[in-house]
Amino acid sequence: MTLSRVEVITSVERRRRWPRAEKERLVALALEPGASASEIARSAGVHVSQLFRWRKQLCERVTPQLPAFVPVIVEPSAEPAPPPDAPLPRRRKASRESRIEIELASGDRLRLEGDVDGRALREAIAALRAR
């Protein structure tokens, strides 16, 4: 003899009330890899759109709220401010130092700093490729 689950609605209300734990269980089943939402909804006796609505409602609540403000600490500068009548310091020319980093398909890396001669760069890359 096969026993099946029977639900008797005794009130005037025709909607079924689902406990939150049951909603969470069904949504968790639907989120598993390879799960079919249609099959899960059919086995629970709900329409698949209801399952998607529960998933949307439950997943929205899980997203954490980001803080509106981040604390900032302002400290006084270490250098004393020059007097207002003092001459402005001379600006230095911006240095043209550069850094080049090349990673080859073999996994070798070549890091070059400062002014780079094009001919020397070609020779370095050729030497790495020959290895």
Secondary structure, DSSP 8 states (H G I E B T S, - for coil): ----------SS--S----HHHHHHHHHHHHSTT--HHHHHHHHTS-HHHHHHHHHHHHHHHS----S---------SS----TTS------------EEEEE-TTS-EEEEESS--HHHHHHHHHHHHH-
